[in-house]
Amino acid sequence: MSLIQPALDTARLKLLPAHPDLAAAALDYYRRNRAHLEPWGPTPGPQYYSEEYWRSQLRQGARSWMEGHSARFLLTMPAEPERIVGTVGFSNIVRGVFQACHLGYGIDRAREGQGLMREALQSAIAFAFDELKLHRIQANYQPDNARSAALLQRLGFSVEGQAKDYLFLDGAWRDHVLTSLTNPNFNGRPLLG
């Protein structure tokens, strides 16, 4: 794996790797989408809506890439390259016999329903399978999140079950539907060191 996480291009998007220089743009994205994103995430602390917080988060994201633990992307469009319109991230990358990760994503409220997240995820999933050589991607969503359910189904994710009180989000323990997608081209055996 390269020390520098590559950017990815789709027909309408550029997926930029996490970098502290994008802190102001990330802050703008999260401020614009506060009401839209907060029901699906942890209750933000007092520093969450500050540029320094996002600089620190993006610095950690870049470091986590170099350590092989995650790959985090910020989505922009060619007409507005300074404006973030979404995020995609692979976290908790585990090697050995598992070769898997968790997928998280979010899209700007003004960009919902345009197929942008599907486009971004198709590119990111191909990257995870082809470049990162992962075997399995896990993605979980709250049962009342119909958009995520439909998106993951269109991408080929299979429902594996439901976890009660899975994550503490938006001030309460939330149930989640557990899904996964496996790499159809994974033909190697994991290296065990």
C-alpha positions in Angstrom: 0.0 0.0 0.0 1.3 3.4 -1.0 2.2 6.0 1.7 0.1 8.5 -0.2 -3.6 7.7 -0.5 -4.7 8.3 -4.1 -7.6 10.4 -5.2 -10.3 8.7 -7.2 -12.2 10.1 -10.2 -15.7 9.2 -11.4 -17.8 10.7 -14.2 -19.1 13.5 -11.9 -16.9 13.4 -8.8 -13.4 13.6 -7.4 -12.8 11.6 -4.2 -10.0 13.4 -2.4 -8.0 11.7 0.4 -8.2 13.1 3.9 -5.8 15.9 4.3 -5.6 18.7 7.0 -5.6 21.4 4.2 -9.3 20.5 3.6 -10.3 21.4 7.2 -12.2 24.6 6.2 -14.1 22.8 3.4 -14.9 19.9 5.8 -16.2 22.3 8.4 -18.3 24.1 5.8 -19.8 20.7 4.8 -20.7 19.6 8.3 -22.1 23.1 9.2 -24.3 23.1 6.0 -25.5 19.6 6.7 -25.8 19.7 10.5 -29.6 19.0 10.7 -29.3 16.4 7.9 -26.4 14.4 9.3 -26.8 14.6 13.1 -29.6 12.0 13.4 -27.2 9.4 12.0 -24.1 10.2 14.0 -22.7 10.6 17.5 -23.8 13.7 19.5 -21.2 16.3 18.5 -19.0 17.7 21.2 -18.3 21.4 21.7 -15.3 21.5 19.3 -17.0 19.5 16.5 -18.0 22.6 14.5 -14.5 24.2 14.6 -11.8 24.2 11.9 -9.2 23.0 14.4 -11.3 19.9 15.1 -11.6 19.0 11.4 -7.9 19.7 10.8 -7.1 17.2 13.6 -9.6 14.7 12.2 -8.2 14.9 8.7 -4.6 14.7 10.0 -5.6 11.5 11.9 -7.3 10.2 8.8 -4.1 10.7 6.8 -2.0 9.0 9.5 -4.5 6.1 9.7 -4.1 5.6 6.0 -0.3 5.3 6.4 -0.8 2.8 9.2 -3.1 0.7 7.0 -6.2 1.2 9.3 -8.5 3.3 7.1 -9.1 5.1 3.8 -11.1 8.3 4.0 -12.4 10.4 1.1 -14.0 13.8 0.7 -16.2 14.2 -2.4 -16.1 17.3 -4.6 -17.5 18.1 -8.0 -15.5 19.7 -10.9 -17.6 22.8 -11.1 -17.0 23.5 -7.3 -13.7 21.8 -6.4 -13.4 23.7 -3.1 -16.9 22.5 -1.9 -17.2 19.1 -0.2 -20.5 17.4 -1.1 -20.0 14.1 0.7 -17.8 11.6 2.5 -16.8 8.0 2.1 -14.7 6.1 4.5 -13.4 2.6 5.1 -12.5 2.2 8.8 -11.4 -0.7 11.0 -9.4 -2.3 8.3 -8.4 -5.7 9.6 -5.9 -8.0 7.8 -5.0 -11.6 8.6 -7.8 -14.1 8.2 -10.5 -11.4 8.1 -9.3 -9.0 5.3 -12.3 -6.7 6.0 -13.4 -3.2 6.9 -16.4 -1.1 7.8 -17.9 1.4 5.3 -19.4 4.8 6.2 -20.7 7.6 4.0 -22.7 10.7 3.9 -24.0 13.1 1.2 -24.9 16.8 1.2 -28.6 17.3 1.7 -28.8 19.4 -1.5 -27.3 16.4 -3.5 -29.5 13.6 -2.4 -31.4 11.7 -5.1 -28.9 12.5 -7.8 -27.0 9.1 -7.8 -23.8 10.7 -6.6 -23.3 8.5 -3.6 -23.9 5.4 -5.6 -21.3 6.7 -8.1 -18.8 7.5 -5.3 -19.3 4.1 -3.6 -18.9 2.1 -6.8 -15.5 3.7 -7.3 -14.5 3.4 -3.6 -15.6 -0.2 -3.4 -13.6 -1.1 -6.5 -10.6 0.6 -4.9 -11.1 -1.4 -1.7 -11.4 -4.7 -3.5 -8.8 -4.1 -6.3 -6.2 -1.9 -4.7 -6.5 -2.6 -0.9 -7.2 -6.3 -1.7 -10.0 -6.6 0.9 -12.3 -9.6 0.9 -15.2 -8.1 2.8 -16.9 -4.7 3.3 -19.4 -4.3 6.1 -22.0 -1.5 6.2 -24.6 -1.0 8.8 -27.6 1.3 8.9 -30.4 2.3 11.2 -33.7 0.4 10.3 -35.5 3.7 9.5 -32.9 4.9 7.1 -34.6 3.8 3.9 -32.2 5.6 1.6 -29.2 3.7 2.9 -31.1 0.4 2.8 -32.0 1.0 -0.9 -28.5 2.2 -1.8 -26.7 -0.7 -0.2 -29.2 -3.2 -1.8 -28.5 -1.6 -5.3 -24.8 -2.0 -4.7 -25.2 -5.7 -3.9 -24.8 -5.7 -0.1 -26.5 -8.6 1.6 -28.4 -8.2 4.9 -26.9 -10.5 7.5 -29.0 -9.6 10.5 -29.9 -6.9 13.0 -28.0 -5.7 16.1 -30.0 -4.3 19.0 -28.6 -1.2 20.7 -25.6 -1.3 18.3 -24.3 2.3 18.5 -24.9 5.3 20.7 -26.0 7.9 18.1 -28.0 11.1 18.4 -28.4 10.7 22.2 -29.6 7.1 22.3 -28.7 3.5 21.6 -29.8 2.6 18.1 -30.5 -0.7 16.4 -28.7 -1.4 13.1 -29.2 -3.6 10.1 -25.9 -5.4 9.4 -24.9 -5.9 5.7 -21.8 -7.0 3.8 -20.4 -7.2 0.4 -17.7 -9.7 -0.5 -15.1 -9.4 -3.2 -16.0 -11.7 -6.1 -12.5 -11.6 -7.4 -10.7 -12.4 -4.1 -8.8 -15.5 -5.0 -5.8 -15.2 -2.8 -5.2 -16.5 0.7 -4.5 -14.0 3.4 -0.9 -13.7 4.5 -0.4 -14.4 8.2 2.9 -12.6 8.7 
